[in-house]
Amino acid sequence: MRKVGLALLSIIALIFSSIPVAQAALNAEVNLDNPRVVPLFGQESASQVSTTVGWSGFLYSPRIILSAAHSHYRFDNSRNRVLSEAPFITVGKPNSSAKDTEGRVKVVKTFVGNYRLGSIGGLDDFIVLVLEKDLVSVPPAKLMTPEIEEELVNARAEVSFHGYGEYRDRCAPGQTNPCPKDRNNPNHGTSELPRINKINLAPKSAFPWLQGDALADAANETLVSNHKACSGDSGGPITTNYKGDLLYLGQGLNGMNVYACGAGNGPVGGGHPQEMGLFSPVHRHLGLIKQAEEFVANEKKLEAAKQEADAKAKAEAEAKAAAELKAKQEAEAAAKATAAKKITITCVKGKTVKKVTAVKPKCPTGYKKK
């Protein structure tokens, strides 16, 4: 058990040494079949525009993204959860290129549950992000239930995992993994477009070495027998086609004793006797999604109220301007009409002559009309 724990903790240390992180497998192929996989970008300010994907997510609904908690939090030496995210986070459109900066939307709110560090790594690793406005128009996604999970796990179903992560080997020839990330090395860069991997769900019985605390910690996690992931797209969606519908299972993908494009401690190509992948199933986080939906609904009410108030203020301003214009026009018309009725008379007083112009002109006192 101690060896298992140490192997896992070494992977966790690698994962959390560079936040945010993500995962996509060695030599994975570009694939645009998932209409809801999105790239996430961490930035220092609103003016900064990144063209390198930080991690990945799943577009649940127009303003709600499902992703990985470990891309936003780390654990300190006392195993306490600590916020560790970029000050400014934006999300690109589904399947968009990392170089495409148009249409990105800012994250304004996050919801995270009981994400914690267990003996097999991060447990309940899941986060819900809310966007400032709609990214694209889509209906809410279909989510895996406990009953469907049991069905898929018992069948050891093959499912899809999409992400924008690394896909080339970090390690140079002769270099022993784990190999640290070098941001100046193009082989360590994340993908411009999403890539796909096929992985298989597996029951707990497929991992007989899971015992004691490790087995207990794995009780509520969904396990994967053939982990395929690399740093760069944590939060990428694990999905399957279930009865004709795209079904979201959870975010991917944590693991232990894996190669992970050279970031992990497992052998190239997998095959470690205690290799395992794991993720937190989405049905454990319906409460977070509901909170996000309620937040969005309230934001839309506030937006509608503001739009109504703005429209009312605009209408009142336009009405006032129209009334003022009308009054001005009427005054000008009256002045013209009055001017048209005026007549001029000549008034004299001795040798002094004055002309008086008015509608009903009268000579001044002491003057006589000529």
C-alpha positions as CSV (number, residue, x, y, z in Angstrom):
1,M,0.0,0.0,0.0
2,R,2.8,2.4,0.8
3,K,4.4,1.8,-2.6
4,V,1.0,2.4,-4.3
5,G,0.6,5.7,-2.3
6,L,4.1,6.9,-3.1
7,A,3.7,6.1,-6.8
8,L,0.4,8.0,-6.8
9,L,1.7,11.0,-4.8
10,S,4.6,11.3,-7.3
11,I,2.1,11.6,-10.1
12,I,0.0,14.1,-8.1
13,A,3.1,16.2,-7.4
14,L,3.8,16.3,-11.2
15,I,0.2,17.1,-11.9
16,F,0.0,20.0,-9.4
17,S,3.4,21.4,-10.0
18,S,2.1,23.2,-13.0
19,I,-1.4,24.7,-12.7
20,P,-3.5,24.6,-14.7
21,V,-3.0,21.1,-16.2
22,A,-4.8,18.8,-18.6
23,Q,-4.4,15.6,-20.4
24,A,-4.5,14.1,-23.9
25,A,-2.6,11.0,-25.1
26,L,0.7,10.5,-26.9
27,N,0.2,10.8,-30.7
28,A,-3.6,11.3,-30.3
29,E,-5.3,12.3,-33.5
30,V,-7.2,15.6,-34.1
31,N,-10.9,15.0,-33.8
32,L,-13.8,17.4,-34.1
33,D,-16.6,15.0,-33.5
34,N,-17.6,16.2,-30.0
35,P,-19.6,19.4,-30.6
36,R,-19.1,20.5,-26.9
37,V,-15.4,20.2,-26.2
38,V,-14.0,23.7,-25.5
39,P,-10.5,25.2,-24.9
40,L,-9.8,27.2,-21.7
41,F,-7.3,30.0,-21.4
42,G,-5.7,31.4,-18.2
43,Q,-4.6,35.0,-18.5
44,E,-3.1,37.6,-16.2
45,S,-5.4,40.4,-17.4
46,A,-8.4,41.1,-19.7
47,S,-6.0,42.7,-22.2
48,Q,-3.8,39.6,-22.5
49,V,-4.8,37.2,-25.3
50,S,-3.3,33.7,-25.1
51,T,-3.1,31.4,-28.1
52,T,-2.0,28.4,-26.0
53,V,-4.7,26.3,-24.4
54,G,-4.3,25.8,-20.6
55,W,-6.9,23.1,-20.1
56,S,-10.2,21.9,-21.5
57,G,-13.9,21.7,-20.7
58,F,-17.3,20.6,-21.8
59,L,-20.1,23.0,-22.8
60,Y,-23.1,21.7,-20.7
61,S,-25.3,24.6,-21.7
62,P,-24.8,28.1,-23.3
63,R,-23.2,29.6,-20.2
64,I,-22.1,26.5,-18.2
65,I,-18.8,24.7,-18.6
66,L,-17.9,21.4,-16.8
67,S,-14.2,20.9,-16.1
68,A,-11.5,19.8,-13.7
69,A,-11.2,21.2,-10.1
70,H,-7.4,20.5,-10.2
71,S,-7.0,23.2,-12.9
72,H,-8.1,25.8,-10.3
73,Y,-6.9,24.4,-7.0
74,R,-3.8,22.7,-5.6
75,F,-3.0,21.1,-2.2
76,D,-0.4,22.4,0.1
77,N,2.0,20.4,2.2
78,S,-0.7,19.9,4.8
79,R,-3.1,18.6,2.2
80,N,-5.3,21.7,2.4
81,R,-7.0,22.8,-0.8
82,V,-5.7,26.2,-2.0
83,L,-7.1,28.3,-4.8
84,S,-4.5,28.5,-7.6
85,E,-6.1,29.8,-10.8
86,A,-5.4,32.5,-13.3
87,P,-6.8,35.9,-12.5
88,F,-8.7,36.0,-15.8
89,I,-10.1,32.9,-17.5
90,T,-11.8,32.8,-20.9
91,V,-13.4,29.9,-22.9
92,G,-13.2,29.5,-26.7
93,K,-16.0,28.2,-28.9
94,P,-16.4,24.4,-29.2
95,N,-13.7,22.7,-31.4
96,S,-12.2,26.1,-32.1
97,S,-8.5,26.6,-32.8
98,A,-6.3,27.9,-30.0
99,K,-5.2,30.6,-32.4
100,D,-8.8,31.8,-32.9
101,T,-9.4,34.6,-30.4
102,E,-12.8,35.6,-31.7
103,G,-15.9,34.8,-29.6
104,R,-14.2,33.9,-26.4
105,V,-16.2,34.5,-23.2
106,K,-15.0,35.3,-19.7
107,V,-15.6,33.1,-16.7
108,V,-17.4,35.0,-13.9
109,K,-18.3,32.3,-11.4
110,T,-17.1,28.8,-10.3
111,F,-18.8,26.1,-8.2
112,V,-16.7,23.4,-6.6
113,G,-17.7,20.7,-4.2
114,N,-15.8,18.4,-1.9
115,Y,-12.6,18.2,-3.9
116,R,-10.0,16.8,-1.7
117,L,-6.7,14.8,-1.7
118,G,-7.1,11.1,-1.0
119,S,-4.8,8.1,-1.1
120,I,-5.3,7.7,-4.8
121,G,-5.2,11.4,-5.7
122,G,-7.8,14.1,-6.1
123,L,-11.3,12.9,-5.2
124,D,-14.5,14.5,-6.5
125,D,-12.3,16.3,-9.0
126,F,-14.9,18.4,-10.7
127,I,-15.8,22.1,-11.2
128,V,-18.6,24.0,-12.8
129,L,-17.8,27.4,-14.5
130,V,-20.3,30.1,-15.4
131,L,-19.7,32.4,-18.3
132,E,-20.5,36.1,-18.6
133,K,-22.8,35.5,-21.6
134,D,-23.8,32.7,-23.9
135,L,-20.9,31.0,-25.7
136,V,-23.1,29.3,-28.3
137,S,-26.8,28.2,-28.4
138,V,-27.2,24.6,-27.3
139,P,-29.7,22.7,-25.2
140,P,-28.5,21.2,-21.8
141,A,-26.4,18.1,-22.4
142,K,-27.5,14.6,-21.4
143,L,-25.6,13.3,-18.3
144,M,-24.7,9.8,-17.1
145,T,-26.8,8.5,-14.2
146,P,-25.7,6.0,-11.6
147,E,-27.7,3.3,-13.4
148,I,-26.1,4.0,-16.8
149,E,-22.6,4.1,-15.1
150,E,-23.2,0.6,-13.7
151,E,-24.2,-0.6,-17.1
152,L,-21.2,0.9,-18.9
153,V,-18.7,-0.2,-16.2
154,N,-20.0,-3.8,-16.2
155,A,-19.7,-3.9,-20.0
156,R,-16.2,-2.4,-19.7
157,A,-17.4,0.0,-22.3
158,E,-15.1,1.9,-24.7
159,V,-15.7,5.6,-24.4
160,S,-14.2,8.7,-25.9
161,F,-12.0,11.3,-24.3
162,H,-11.4,14.6,-26.0
163,G,-8.9,17.3,-25.0
164,Y,-6.5,20.0,-26.1
165,G,-3.5,18.7,-24.3
166,E,0.0,17.7,-25.1
167,Y,0.4,14.9,-27.7
168,R,4.1,14.7,-28.3
169,D,6.8,13.0,-26.1
170,R,8.3,15.3,-23.5
171,C,11.3,13.1,-23.0
172,A,14.3,13.4,-25.3
173,P,16.0,10.2,-26.5
174,G,17.7,8.6,-23.5
175,Q,16.0,10.8,-21.0
176,T,14.2,9.0,-18.1
177,N,10.7,10.0,-17.2
178,P,9.1,11.8,-15.5
179,C,10.4,14.6,-17.6
180,P,9.8,18.2,-16.4
181,K,7.9,20.6,-18.6
182,D,9.9,23.1,-20.7
183,R,7.7,25.8,-22.0
184,N,10.3,26.8,-24.6
185,N,10.2,23.3,-26.1
186,P,7.6,22.9,-28.8
187,N,7.2,19.2,-28.0
188,H,5.8,20.3,-24.6
189,G,3.1,22.5,-26.1
190,T,-0.6,21.8,-26.0
191,S,-2.7,21.0,-29.1
192,E,-4.2,23.7,-31.3
193,L,-7.3,21.6,-31.9
194,P,-9.0,18.9,-29.8
195,R,-7.7,15.3,-30.0
196,I,-9.4,12.0,-29.2
197,N,-8.5,8.9,-27.3
198,K,-10.5,5.7,-26.7
199,I,-10.5,4.4,-23.1
200,N,-12.3,1.6,-21.3
201,L,-14.2,1.8,-18.1
202,A,-13.5,-1.0,-15.6
203,P,-15.0,-2.4,-12.4
204,K,-13.0,-2.1,-9.1
205,S,-12.4,-5.9,-9.3
206,A,-10.1,-5.2,-12.3
207,F,-7.6,-3.7,-9.8
208,P,-7.0,-6.3,-7.1
209,W,-4.1,-4.4,-5.7
210,L,-6.6,-1.7,-4.6
211,Q,-6.9,-2.4,-0.9
212,G,-7.7,-0.5,2.3
213,D,-7.8,3.3,2.1
214,A,-7.1,3.2,-1.7
215,L,-10.1,0.9,-2.3
216,A,-12.3,3.0,0.0
217,D,-11.2,6.2,-1.8
218,A,-12.0,4.6,-5.2
219,A,-15.5,3.7,-4.2
220,N,-17.1,6.8,-5.7
221,E,-14.7,7.2,-8.6
222,T,-15.2,5.7,-12.1
223,L,-12.1,3.7,-13.0
224,V,-10.4,3.3,-16.4
225,S,-8.2,0.3,-17.3
226,N,-6.2,1.9,-20.1
227,H,-5.4,5.5,-19.1
228,K,-4.4,7.6,-22.1
229,A,-3.7,11.2,-21.1
230,C,-1.0,13.9,-21.1
231,S,-0.6,17.3,-19.5
232,G,-2.6,20.0,-21.2
233,D,-6.3,19.2,-21.2
234,S,-7.6,18.3,-17.8
235,G,-11.3,18.8,-17.8
236,G,-11.7,17.4,-21.3
237,P,-15.0,15.5,-21.7
238,I,-15.4,11.8,-21.4
239,T,-18.4,10.9,-23.5
240,T,-20.2,8.0,-25.3
241,N,-23.0,7.6,-27.7
242,Y,-25.8,6.1,-25.6
243,K,-29.0,5.2,-27.4
244,G,-28.4,7.7,-30.1
245,D,-27.5,10.6,-27.8
246,L,-24.1,12.1,-26.8
247,L,-23.8,11.3,-23.1
248,Y,-21.4,13.1,-20.8
249,L,-19.8,10.8,-18.2
250,G,-17.3,13.2,-16.5
251,Q,-14.1,15.2,-16.9
252,G,-10.8,13.5,-17.6
253,L,-8.5,12.2,-16.6
254,N,-6.5,11.5,-13.5
255,G,-4.2,8.5,-13.3
256,M,-1.4,6.7,-11.5
257,N,1.6,4.8,-12.8
258,V,1.1,6.2,-16.3
259,Y,3.4,7.6,-19.0
260,A,1.4,10.8,-19.8
261,C,3.7,11.9,-22.7
262,G,6.6,11.6,-20.3
263,A,5.2,13.6,-17.4
264,G,4.3,10.4,-15.5
265,N,6.4,7.6,-14.0
266,G,4.9,4.7,-16.0
267,P,6.4,2.9,-19.0
268,V,6.0,4.2,-22.5
269,G,2.9,2.7,-24.0
270,G,1.5,1.7,-20.6
271,G,1.5,-1.7,-19.1
272,H,2.5,-0.9,-15.5
273,P,1.0,-3.6,-13.2
274,Q,-0.7,-0.9,-11.1
275,E,-1.7,1.5,-13.9
276,M,-5.1,3.0,-13.4
277,G,-7.1,6.0,-14.7
278,L,-10.0,7.5,-12.7
279,F,-12.5,10.3,-12.9
280,S,-15.4,11.6,-10.8
281,P,-18.8,10.7,-12.4
282,V,-21.0,13.7,-13.3
283,H,-24.0,12.3,-11.4
284,R,-22.1,13.1,-8.1
285,H,-22.1,16.8,-9.0
286,L,-25.7,17.5,-10.1
287,G,-26.0,19.9,-7.1
288,L,-23.2,22.1,-8.4
289,I,-24.8,22.1,-11.9
290,K,-28.1,23.1,-10.3
291,Q,-26.4,26.0,-8.4
292,A,-24.8,27.2,-11.6
293,E,-28.2,27.0,-13.4
294,E,-29.8,29.0,-10.6
295,F,-27.0,31.6,-10.8
296,V,-27.5,31.9,-14.6
297,A,-31.2,32.2,-14.2
298,N,-30.8,35.0,-11.7
299,E,-28.2,36.7,-13.9
300,K,-30.6,36.6,-16.8
301,K,-33.4,38.1,-14.6
302,L,-31.0,40.9,-13.6
303,E,-30.0,41.4,-17.3
304,A,-33.7,41.5,-18.3
305,A,-34.5,44.0,-15.5
306,K,-31.6,46.2,-16.6
307,Q,-32.6,45.9,-20.2
308,E,-36.2,46.9,-19.2
309,A,-34.9,49.8,-17.1
310,D,-32.6,50.9,-19.9
311,A,-35.4,50.6,-22.5
312,K,-37.8,52.6,-20.2
313,A,-35.1,55.3,-19.6
314,K,-34.5,55.4,-23.3
315,A,-38.2,55.7,-24.1
316,E,-38.6,58.4,-21.5
317,A,-35.6,60.3,-22.8
318,E,-36.9,60.0,-26.3
319,A,-40.4,61.1,-25.2
320,K,-38.9,64.1,-23.4
321,A,-36.8,65.0,-26.4
322,A,-39.8,64.7,-28.7
323,A,-42.0,66.9,-26.4
324,E,-39.2,69.5,-26.2
325,L,-38.9,69.5,-30.0
326,K,-42.6,69.8,-30.4
327,A,-42.8,72.7,-28.0
328,K,-39.9,74.4,-29.8
329,Q,-41.6,73.9,-33.2
330,E,-44.9,75.2,-31.9
331,A,-43.2,78.2,-30.4
332,E,-41.4,78.9,-33.7
333,A,-44.7,78.4,-35.6
334,A,-46.5,80.8,-33.3
335,A,-43.7,83.3,-33.6
336,K,-43.9,83.2,-37.4
337,A,-47.7,83.4,-37.3
338,T,-47.5,86.4,-35.0
339,A,-44.9,88.1,-37.1
340,A,-47.1,87.6,-40.2
341,K,-50.0,89.6,-38.4
342,K,-47.8,92.6,-37.4
343,I,-48.3,96.0,-39.0
344,T,-46.2,99.1,-38.8
345,I,-47.5,102.6,-38.1
346,T,-45.8,106.0,-38.1
347,C,-46.0,108.1,-35.0
348,V,-44.9,111.8,-34.7
349,K,-44.2,114.2,-31.9
350,G,-43.3,117.5,-33.3
351,K,-40.4,116.9,-35.6
352,T,-39.7,113.4,-34.1
353,V,-40.9,110.5,-36.1
354,K,-41.1,106.9,-34.8
355,K,-42.3,103.7,-36.5
356,V,-44.0,101.1,-34.3
357,T,-44.5,97.5,-35.4
358,A,-47.0,95.2,-33.6
359,V,-50.1,93.2,-34.1
360,K,-52.0,96.1,-32.6
361,P,-49.5,98.9,-32.7
362,K,-50.0,102.0,-30.6
363,C,-48.1,105.2,-30.6
364,P,-46.1,106.0,-27.4
365,T,-47.5,108.6,-25.0
366,G,-47.2,112.1,-26.5
367,Y,-47.1,110.8,-30.1
368,K,-49.8,110.9,-32.7
369,K,-50.4,108.5,-35.4
370,K,-49.6,110.1,-38.7
